[in-house]
Amino acid sequence: MADLLTETPIDPQEGWVADHVRQYVQSNGTEGHMWQEGVPTLLVTTRGNKTGLARRTALIYAKDGDNFVVIATYNGSPTHPDWFLNLEADPNVVLQVGSEVFRATARRDVPSDREHLWGLMTAVWPDYDEYATRTTRKIPLVVFTRA
């Protein structure tokens, strides 16, 4: 199996996320890192849990010390997003934050961190609180630590 850092990932093929990822990659993070009105985004490359292929998507993030925090809301869908399912199968990822590309390891939030991490994320994107009202699932938060 190829190395996530050197493998060419599969990007979203249509819609605004595809446009965002394309812009982010083509500009080496100078465009797309700050999305809309200054919302920070990163690119995460995961290993597909069924296909084994590298897959990349853009996610809003918050910083917690040296770590990067993301949230698997999927706009309040009743199911987890594919990128999160990939992380459950293999927590080793590649992140691009601006122009910097590096390996990282993902972990789910623990109950003692949840309130703090949720607050970080809703400070960046307040709509997450509304997304949580659309689903009965407990929306996971993910912390990426540089490898």
Order of alpha helices (4+ residues) and beta strands (2+ residues): alpha-beta-beta-beta-beta-beta-alpha-beta-beta-alpha-alpha-beta
